[in-house]
Amino acid sequence: MLSRSRVKDLAVILCLMLVVAGVSHFVITNPLGPSRLLYYVQAPFIQWTTRCSAGAPRWMERVQHYGTHRMAAPASQLAYIAPTGELSHCETGWSDGFFGEEVLHASTRFRYASITKTVTAIAIIDLINRGKLSLDDSITDVLSFGVELRDPRVAEITVGHLLAHRGGWDRVRSQDVMFMINHKPWCPESPRKLTETSLMYAPGEKEAYSNLGYCLLGLVAEKVTGKPFRWYVSDLLAFKTTTLRFIDGPYLADEVSYDTRHENFYTREYYKNYDFKALSSSAGLSGNAIDLANLIKASLARGPLTILDGDMVHGCNPARIQECYGFGVHRYQPSPDHMPLYMHGGKLPGVASLIGITPDRGVLVWLGAGTPRRGSGALAKFYEYVRNELDK
């Protein structure tokens, strides 16, 4: 019969074996699991690195801390231009990864991801304000195809429809042709493929977020101006005086290091799978938060049309994120008693971004070098957190 001490020793050994087996199973079946758990140990130390400009509102530091923890962004920038024009900014983390040598600066480059669309909308609205284009112009007329369409409804798609994601496509029900892995999209290099497109809805009938629609807006700008889209936008918005640049895929020398540990599939080399030249007008810009906030703020002073003048009440539910789109932004308002916030978000592997505009035209830009776990609902919660802070 085993002695009591012997039984105790065996029990300890058995427990240790179970722990080792459990940890081994966790690491083998979920190789990123340990590093993901480690992030939440690192996050409080990263939050301590937050630096804000003199006189910055206290809520900005809170947003940075929230973004570090909830958005899993180890490096981030936040810029805010008050309705009266005062600029404040905050930076958190290191530009070259966890506990790196280079402190994140206000000038450090981030990828803008889909908030590029807001810049594209500003460029298209400028053409409208100068009488070069109209919201009601049919894109098939602007692009001058002059051939029979597979789906006659394509002829009804207008510039206004594309700005508001109401062109008739739905990437939820079919593949997003702009983001098919290792597959070159037909837009913008083969625009006549549009004549072979079949729509899922009549133009204007339903709102469905569309990268393709914004690629087509880039083609519209090229046709009207006679310049490549990148040249036109860079000249119009004076990119040479800012950090704004289009990206071609590989990381630039002054770009932040992105954390992709919370991605289920992509790594930092994800860009090799996509055509960033084709994504120029939908997700192809980079720069810092301050320069983008200044660009958006300046656009709101020009008119008569601005990105805030889109129809964001067309039978949609503003309490739902990314539903009530106008011109490059959507209206988010949890209830009629809450302040609305005009927003656009962006996401690429290891990249999260947000634009927010208040009704009195305060402008916020947040850029993060990390992404939360897919399916966590963190993005929607972050939007609501930012809106609440601005509404206090």
N, C-alpha and C positions, 0 to 999 in steps of 0.2 A: 504494500500500500504506500502511495506517495505521501511524503511528509507535507505539512501545510506550507512550508517555505518553498518546497519543490513545485507545488501546484501554483503558488504565487509567481514563481519565476517563469513557469510555462505560460501563465496568463499574460504576463508582461511581454514575453516573446511573441505570443500570438497577436497581441494588440499592435506591437510594432510591425509585424508582418502585414497585418491588415492595413495599417497606415501607409506603409511603403507601397503595397499593392494598389491602394486607393489613389495615392499621389501619382504612381506610375500610370495607372489607367487614365487619370485626368490629363496628364501631360501627353500621352500617346494619342488619345482621342481628341484632345483640344490643345494642340501645341502652342497656341497663342494665349491660352488661359492664364499661365503664370505671369506673363508680362502684362496682361490686362488687369489682373488683380494688383500687381505691383504699382500700376498707375495711380490707384487710389491711395497708396502710401506716399507716392511722390507728390500728388496734387497739392497738399497743404504747403509743402516747401516751395512749390512753384508759385503759389498765390502770394507768398511773401515778396516775390520779385516785382510785383506790380508797382509801376511808377506812373504818376499822373502829373500833368502840367499844373503850374501854380494856379490856384483858384478853380480847379476842375470841380464840378458838383460831386458830392460824396457818392451819389448813386452810380457814378461811372466805375468807381472801384468795386462796388458790389456786383455790377454786371461782369466785370473782369473775373472776379472770384467765382461767380456762378458759371461763367463760360469755361474756366479752367476745370472745374469739377464736373459739372453736368454735361458739358459739350465735349469733354475729353480733349480739350485743346491745350497742349503744353506751352504753346506760344500764341499770342493774340495781340491785335491792335484794336483800339476803340477810338473813334473820332466823333465829336459832336459839335455842330455849329448851331448855336441858339438862334431863336427867331430874330433876335436883335443883331446877330452877326458874330458874336464872340465864339472863338474856337477853343475847345478843350480836347485833350487827348490823353490816352493811357496806353501803356505797353506792358506786357507780361511775358516772362520767360527768356529764353536764349534763342538766337537765330539759327544756331547750328546744333540743335537737339538738346536732350536732357542734360542739365548741368554742364552745358558747353562752355566754351571760352568767350564767345562773342555775345554780349548782351543785346537783346532785341532793341532795335532803334525805331523811331517813328518813321524812318525812311526805308526800313526793310521791306522787301517785295513779297507780296502774297498773290496767289492766284485768286481771281475774283469769281471764277466758276460762273454760275448762271446769273449773277447780278450784272454780268456783261450786258444782258438784255435791256436793262434800264438805260445804259449808255447808248445802245442801238436805238432805243425808243427816242431818246433825246435827239439823236442825229436825224432820224426820220421826221420828227416834229419840226426840226429846223427847216427841212425842205418844205414842209407844209406851210409854215409861217412865212416863207419867202415866195410862196405861190408856185413852187416847182412841182408840187404834188398835192393830192387831195386825199382825205380819209376815205372818200367814196370811189377812188380810182380802182378799177379792176386790175389785178396784178397780171392777168393774161394780156390786157391791153398795154400796160406799161412795158412788159417784157416782149411784146410784139411777136407772138408765136405764129399767128395766122394759119394754124392747122387745126384739124378736127380733134376734139377732145374725147377721150374714152368716157369720161363722166362730165356731161354738160354743166353740172353744178360748179365745176372748177372755175368757169367763166364768171361766176358770181362772187368769188372771193375778192374782198377789197383790202386795201392797206389797213383800214380800221379793224377788220376782222383779224388780220395777222397780229396787229399790236395787242389785241385783247384775247388772243388764243381761242379764236372762234372760227378758224378756217375750215373745220370739218374733219380734221384728223383726230385720232385718239390713241396715244401710245400705250394706254392701259390695255386696249383691245387688240393691239398689233405691235410689232416691233418699232422701236424708235430708230428710224433709218440713220439718224445722225450719230448714234452711239452703239452701232453693231460692232462687236469685237472683231478686229482684223478684217473689216469689210469697209471699203472706201464708200462713203455716202455719195449719192448722185448729185446732191446739192453741195456746193454751187457750180461745180465744173460741167455738169450736164443738165442745164436748166430745162431742156425740152422733155426730160423725163416727167416733168409736171403734167404734160399733156396725156401721159399714160396713167396718171394717178386716179384712184377711185376714192371717194370720200365716204366717211361713215355717217356724217350728218350734213345737212344742208348748211352752207356758210351762215354764221350768225345764230344757228339754232341752239348750239350747246357749247359751253366752254370746256376745253380740254387742253391742258398744257402742252405746248408744241415747240420743240427745238427746231423742227423743220420750218415752221412758220417764220421764225426769226432768221433762219438762214435765207429764206426767200426775201425777207425785208432787206438783207444785205445785198441781194441781187437787184432789188428795186433801186436802192441807193446808187449802185454802180451804173445802172441804166440811165438814171436821171442826171447824174453828175458827170458821167463819162470817165470816172476814175475808179481804180480798184477800191473796194470797200475800206481796206486798211488805210490807204492813202487819204481817202476822203475824211474819215473819222479823225485820223491823226492830225490833219491840217485844221479841220473845223474846231476841234477841242484843244488845240495847241499842246499836243502831247510832249513836244520838245521841252516845254517848261515844267513838266511834271515827271513823275515816275511811271506814268501809264505807258505800257507797252503790250503789244500782242505777243503771244507765246507760240512757239512752233512744236512744243512737246517737251524737250529736255529742259532741265532746270537752269535758270540763269544764275550768274555768279553772285548777285546780291539778293538771292531768293532765300526765304526761310526754309528750314528743314521740316518736312511734314511727317507726322506720326500716323501710320496706317495700321497700328496693332488692332484696332477695333473693326477693321474691315474683314468681312468673311471670305473674300476672294482676292481682292486687289492688293498689290504691294506698291512700293514707291516707283516701280518700273511700269506702272499702269499706262503711262502716256504712250508707250510703244504700240498699244492696241488701237489708238485713235488718230484721226486726221485733224490736227489742231488748226490747220489752215482752213478746213471746212467749217470748223467751230468758231471762226472769228467773230461772227455777229451774235452767237448764242452763248458761248462759254469761253472765249479766247483771250480775255484781257487779264492783265496783272498790274500791280502797283501797290501803293500803300493806302491806308484808310483816310489820311488827311486829304490827299489829292483827290480821291473819289468824292469825299464829302464836299469839297470846294467846288468840284465840277457840277454836282447835282444842285447845290445851293445856287450857283450862278445860273443854271438853266431855269430855275423857278422864277427868276427875275425877268426872263425873256418871254415874249408872247407874240400874239395873243394866246396861243395854245401852249400848255405845258403838260408834263406827264401826270399831273393831278387832275386833268380835265377829262379823263376817260370815263365812260359810263360804268361805274362800279356798283350799280343798283339794279342790274337787269335780271331780277327774279332770282338772284343768288342768295346764299346764306353767308353774311359777313362774319358770323361766329365760327365759321370753318376756315382753317388756314388754306391759302392758295385757291380760293374759289372766286371771289369777286374781282376779277382782273379788269384793269383799264388800260392805260398806255405804259407798259413796262413796270407797273406796280399793282398790287392788289390791296383791297381794303379789308382790314381785320378789326372787328368790333364785336366783342363777346356778347354785348347786349346794348340796347339803345341808350342805356344810362352810362355806358363806358365811352371814353374817348376813342375815336377810331385812330388807327395807325396805318399809314400807307406803306406797304412793305414789299420787299422782294428778297428771297433767300437764294442761296447757291450751295451746291455740293459737288465735289469731285473726291476721289479717294484721298483721304487725309486732308481735305479742304472743306471748311464750312464758312459761309459768309452771310451777311444780313445788311440790308438797307432799311432804314425806318424814317418816315417823314411824318411829322405831327401836323395837325390841321393849321397851326399857325406858322408852319414851314420851318420848324426846326429840323435839322438833318443829322441822322446818326448812321455811321458805318462801322460794322464789327467784322473783323477778319480773323479766322482761327486756323491754326495749322494742325488740326486733328478733327476727328469725327466721332460721335457717340455710336454705341452699338446699334446696328440696324434693328428696327422694330421696338426700340426702347421708348419711343415717343418723346425723346429728349428735345428734338428740334421744335416741336409745337410748344412744349413747356418753356423753352427758351424764348420763343416769340412772345408768349404771354408774360413772362417775367420782364422782358424789356418794355413791353407796352405798359405794364403796371408801374414800373419805375418812372417812365416818362409822364404818367398820368397823376403822379403824387403832387 
